[in-house]
Amino acid sequence: MFVDSHAHVDGEEFDADRDEVLERAQAAGVRAILTIGTGDPQSGNFERAVALAEKHANVYASVGVHPHDAQVFDRSASERLLHLVKESSRVVAWGEIGLDYHYDNSPRDVQRAAFVQQLNLAREVKLPVVIHTREADADTMDILESEYGASERGGVMHCFGGSYEMAKRALDLNFMISFAGIITFKKADELRNVARRLPLKRLLIETDCPYLAPVPYRGHRNEPAYVIEVARCLAELHNRKLEEVGEITTNNFANFFRITIA
């Protein structure tokens, strides 16, 4: 069995065939999916993700303001997030949050401020965090170490693309490292070398669908059923059977998020 630890199946890209997508995931052996409620706090994205998780027994939700939208993170947004977290047992994480210096859709100082505030909120409600970082690895890790190091729940480095040294810093903070389809890309040798050096007991697999479809599906809309290709790549890197990696990463997910997977 497998788990997609980071997906956006609540997004509009799946409005036309969401049920079929979830059925294909189930048929492929994907037993749980974490859908990420993110975006403009006024858009209803948070609520949509939670509603999907409450409708499907194998779907869980995470909610948080992405760094792209940090400039609209305010007291109202934090209150809405806290309400959802406290009212729904299906919300198992806070995120994705972090820093994105590639697009700079929000000013960097605003991103950092929203990041710190949300780390504090997550610690307050005792939820792990899901971290997005792009071209901001140094600042991301410095903030995590200074503002979140004492957290008992840790978090997930989503769609990891950093160095081995960065991964080690994250592991020291009680974080899991999650790999997406990028690890299967032809030019991702350096990332594969990092994944090979990390212990399987600290790894997760994800799609980040509808983005980043793995080989052999590159160029197509990604979906949770394709997470098996990420597991297949990790299995080759660690010289393990596909089924073993599926079982290990599924157990990692269940234990880390404190849920039971049927």
C-alpha positions as CSV (number, residue, x, y, z in Angstrom):
1,M,0.0,0.0,0.0
2,F,1.0,3.6,-0.6
3,V,0.3,7.1,0.6
4,D,0.3,10.4,-1.2
5,S,1.5,12.7,1.5
6,H,1.0,16.0,-0.4
7,A,-1.7,16.5,-3.1
8,H,-4.1,19.2,-4.2
9,V,-7.0,17.0,-5.2
10,D,-9.4,19.6,-3.8
11,G,-8.3,22.0,-6.6
12,E,-10.3,23.0,-9.6
13,E,-8.0,20.9,-11.8
14,F,-9.9,17.9,-10.6
15,D,-13.4,19.3,-10.6
16,A,-14.4,17.4,-13.7
17,D,-13.3,13.9,-12.5
18,R,-12.3,14.0,-8.8
19,D,-14.2,10.9,-7.9
20,E,-12.6,8.9,-10.8
21,V,-9.2,10.2,-9.7
22,L,-9.8,9.0,-6.1
23,E,-11.0,5.6,-7.4
24,R,-7.9,5.2,-9.6
25,A,-5.7,6.0,-6.5
26,Q,-7.6,3.4,-4.5
27,A,-7.2,0.8,-7.2
28,A,-3.5,1.5,-7.5
29,G,-3.1,0.8,-3.7
30,V,-3.0,4.4,-2.5
31,R,-4.6,4.1,0.9
32,A,-4.4,7.7,2.1
33,I,-4.0,11.1,0.6
34,L,-3.2,14.4,2.4
35,T,-4.8,17.2,0.5
36,I,-3.4,20.7,1.0
37,G,-5.8,23.6,1.6
38,T,-4.0,26.7,0.6
39,G,-4.3,30.0,-1.3
40,D,-6.1,33.2,-0.6
41,P,-7.7,32.9,2.8
42,Q,-10.9,34.5,1.4
43,S,-11.2,32.1,-1.5
44,G,-12.7,29.2,0.4
45,N,-9.8,26.9,-0.4
46,F,-9.3,25.9,3.2
47,E,-12.9,24.9,3.7
48,R,-12.9,23.0,0.4
49,A,-10.0,20.9,1.4
50,V,-11.5,20.1,4.8
51,A,-14.9,19.3,3.2
52,L,-13.2,16.8,0.9
53,A,-11.4,15.1,3.8
54,E,-14.6,14.9,5.7
55,K,-16.3,13.3,2.8
56,H,-13.7,10.6,2.1
57,A,-12.4,8.3,4.8
58,N,-9.0,8.0,3.0
59,V,-8.4,11.7,2.6
60,Y,-6.9,14.0,5.2
61,A,-6.4,17.8,5.1
62,S,-3.8,20.3,5.9
63,V,-4.5,24.1,5.9
64,G,-2.2,27.1,5.8
65,V,-1.3,30.2,3.9
66,H,1.3,29.6,1.2
67,P,4.2,32.1,0.9
68,H,2.7,33.3,-2.4
69,D,-0.3,34.6,-0.4
70,A,1.6,35.9,2.6
71,Q,0.6,39.5,1.9
72,V,-3.0,38.6,2.6
73,F,-2.3,36.7,5.8
74,D,-3.9,38.6,8.6
75,R,-5.8,38.2,11.9
76,S,-8.9,37.1,10.0
77,A,-7.0,34.4,8.2
78,S,-5.4,33.1,11.3
79,E,-8.8,33.0,13.0
80,R,-10.3,31.1,10.1
81,L,-7.4,28.6,10.2
82,L,-7.7,28.1,13.9
83,H,-11.4,27.5,13.6
84,L,-11.0,24.8,11.0
85,V,-8.2,23.1,12.9
86,K,-10.2,23.0,16.1
87,E,-13.5,22.0,14.5
88,S,-12.3,19.2,12.2
89,S,-10.4,16.1,13.3
90,R,-9.6,15.6,9.6
91,V,-7.1,18.4,9.7
92,V,-3.8,16.8,10.6
93,A,-1.2,19.4,9.7
94,W,-0.6,23.1,9.2
95,G,0.6,24.1,5.8
96,E,1.9,24.4,3.3
97,I,3.8,27.4,4.7
98,G,7.3,28.7,4.2
99,L,9.3,30.9,1.8
100,D,9.4,31.2,-2.0
101,Y,12.0,33.6,-3.4
102,H,11.7,32.3,-6.9
103,Y,8.4,34.1,-7.7
104,D,8.3,36.6,-4.9
105,N,4.6,36.9,-5.2
106,S,4.7,38.4,-1.7
107,P,7.5,40.6,-0.5
108,R,10.2,38.6,1.3
109,D,9.9,40.3,4.6
110,V,6.2,39.7,4.5
111,Q,6.7,36.1,3.7
112,R,9.1,35.7,6.7
113,A,6.7,37.4,9.0
114,A,3.7,35.2,7.9
115,F,5.9,32.1,8.2
116,V,6.9,32.8,11.8
117,Q,3.4,33.6,12.8
118,Q,2.0,30.4,11.3
119,L,4.8,28.3,13.0
120,N,3.7,29.8,16.3
121,L,0.1,29.0,15.6
122,A,0.9,25.4,14.6
123,R,2.9,24.9,17.8
124,E,-0.1,26.4,19.8
125,V,-2.5,23.8,18.4
126,K,0.2,21.0,18.4
127,L,0.1,20.3,14.7
128,P,3.1,19.4,12.5
129,V,3.9,21.8,9.7
130,V,4.2,21.2,6.0
131,I,7.0,23.4,4.6
132,H,7.4,24.9,1.1
133,T,10.8,26.4,0.3
134,R,12.1,27.5,-3.1
135,E,15.3,29.3,-3.6
136,A,15.1,30.3,0.1
137,D,16.6,27.2,1.8
138,A,19.0,29.1,4.1
139,D,16.3,31.5,5.5
140,T,13.8,28.6,5.7
141,M,16.1,26.5,7.9
142,D,17.3,29.4,10.0
143,I,13.7,30.4,10.8
144,L,12.8,26.8,11.6
145,E,15.7,26.3,13.9
146,S,15.2,29.6,15.7
147,E,11.3,29.7,15.8
148,Y,10.3,26.0,15.7
149,G,13.1,24.0,17.2
150,A,11.3,23.4,20.4
151,S,8.1,22.0,18.7
152,E,7.1,18.5,19.8
153,R,5.4,17.7,16.4
154,G,8.1,18.7,13.8
155,G,7.0,18.8,10.2
156,V,7.5,17.7,6.6
157,M,9.9,19.2,4.1
158,H,7.5,18.9,1.1
159,C,8.8,18.2,-2.4
160,F,12.3,18.2,-1.1
161,G,14.9,19.4,-3.5
162,G,17.7,20.6,-1.3
163,S,21.1,19.4,-0.2
164,Y,22.0,16.5,2.1
165,E,23.2,19.1,4.6
166,M,19.8,20.7,4.6
167,A,18.0,17.4,5.0
168,K,20.2,16.6,8.0
169,R,19.3,19.9,9.6
170,A,15.6,19.1,9.0
171,L,16.0,15.6,10.4
172,D,17.5,17.1,13.6
173,L,14.3,19.2,14.0
174,N,12.2,16.0,13.9
175,F,11.1,16.6,10.3
176,M,10.2,14.0,7.6
177,I,11.6,14.4,4.1
178,S,9.1,14.0,1.4
179,F,10.1,13.3,-2.2
180,A,7.9,14.1,-5.3
181,G,8.1,13.3,-9.0
182,I,11.2,15.4,-9.4
183,I,13.3,12.6,-8.1
184,T,12.4,10.6,-11.3
185,F,13.5,13.4,-13.7
186,K,16.4,12.7,-15.9
187,K,18.6,15.5,-14.6
188,A,17.9,14.9,-10.9
189,D,21.0,12.8,-10.2
190,E,22.1,15.1,-7.4
191,L,18.7,14.8,-5.7
192,R,18.7,11.0,-6.1
193,N,22.1,10.9,-4.4
194,V,20.6,12.8,-1.5
195,A,17.7,10.4,-1.3
196,R,20.0,7.4,-1.3
197,R,21.8,8.7,1.8
198,L,18.7,9.3,3.9
199,P,17.1,6.7,6.1
200,L,13.9,5.2,4.7
201,K,12.3,5.5,8.2
202,R,12.3,9.3,7.8
203,L,11.0,9.5,4.2
204,L,7.6,10.2,2.7
205,I,6.4,10.1,-0.9
206,E,4.1,12.6,-2.6
207,T,2.8,13.7,-6.0
208,D,2.1,17.5,-5.3
209,C,-0.6,16.8,-8.0
210,P,-1.7,18.2,-10.3
211,Y,1.9,19.4,-10.7
212,L,5.2,17.6,-11.3
213,A,4.0,14.3,-12.8
214,P,6.8,11.7,-12.5
215,V,8.4,9.7,-15.3
216,P,6.7,8.1,-17.3
217,Y,3.8,10.6,-17.0
218,R,5.7,13.9,-17.4
219,G,3.7,16.4,-19.4
220,H,0.4,15.1,-18.1
221,R,-1.7,16.2,-15.2
222,N,-0.4,14.5,-12.1
223,E,-2.7,12.5,-9.8
224,P,-2.3,10.4,-6.6
225,A,-2.1,7.0,-8.4
226,Y,1.2,8.1,-9.8
227,V,2.9,8.3,-6.4
228,I,3.9,4.7,-7.0
229,E,6.5,5.9,-9.4
230,V,8.2,8.0,-6.6
231,A,8.2,4.9,-4.4
232,R,9.6,2.8,-7.3
233,C,12.5,5.3,-7.6
234,L,13.3,5.2,-3.9
235,A,13.1,1.4,-4.0
236,E,15.8,1.3,-6.7
237,L,18.0,3.8,-4.8
238,H,17.8,1.8,-1.6
239,N,17.9,-1.6,-3.2
240,R,14.6,-2.6,-1.7
241,K,11.4,-4.0,-3.2
242,L,8.7,-1.6,-4.2
243,E,6.2,-3.2,-1.8
244,E,8.7,-2.6,1.1
245,V,9.1,1.0,0.3
246,G,5.4,1.4,0.1
247,E,4.9,-0.2,3.5
248,I,7.7,1.7,5.1
249,T,6.5,5.2,3.8
250,T,2.9,4.4,4.6
251,N,3.8,3.5,8.2
252,N,6.0,6.6,8.4
253,F,3.0,8.7,7.4
254,A,0.6,7.0,9.8
255,N,3.0,7.3,12.7
256,F,4.0,10.8,12.0
257,F,0.5,12.2,11.6
258,R,-0.9,9.9,14.3
259,I,-3.6,8.4,12.2
260,T,-4.8,4.8,11.4
261,I,-4.8,3.7,7.8
262,A,-7.2,0.9,6.9
